[in-house]
Amino acid sequence: MYKFPVIELVDRYCIAKLKYNKIGTNKDELDFYANQIKELPLHLITAELERLYEVHRQVWEVEDEFKKKKADTKYELEEIGRRALYVRDIMEERYHLKNKMADILNDPVKERKDYGGTFKL
């Protein structure tokens, strides 16, 4: 059986679940991660896992909106910057959530990123 660090497994599972819920074309991928994640004591990280899914959903929505715009659509630089900062901030929460789950489950592998932000769980 494959063994992923907690930070990778929960992240990939949430992404696969979101992708399946949005477009439904990746059942094998979702099953692959779901079969591995069920080995974890999920009752210890339920809230964090649900929030991580929500974080990915928010990023999906921002990216999806950009993808739907035509190539000739002009965005003001201010709007592009605002969206980029929003994604940066939400991704910082993603790293904190993943590391918190690793801490709760005593997994030594952590993700280290620092955007100089002040987000705290």
Sequence and secondary structure as in RCSB ss.txt:
>XXXX:A:sequence
MYKFPVIELVDRYCIAKLKYNKIGTNKDELDFYANQIKELPLHLITAELERLYEVHRQVWEVEDEFKKKKADTKY
ELEEIGRRALYVRDIMEERYHLKNKMADILNDPVKERKDYGGTFKL
>XXXX:A:secstr
     HHHHHHHHHHHHHHHHHH   HHHHHHHHHHHTTS GGGTHHHHHHHHHHHHHHHHHHHHHHHS TT   
 HHHHHHHHHHHHHHHHHHHHHHHHHHHHTT         S     
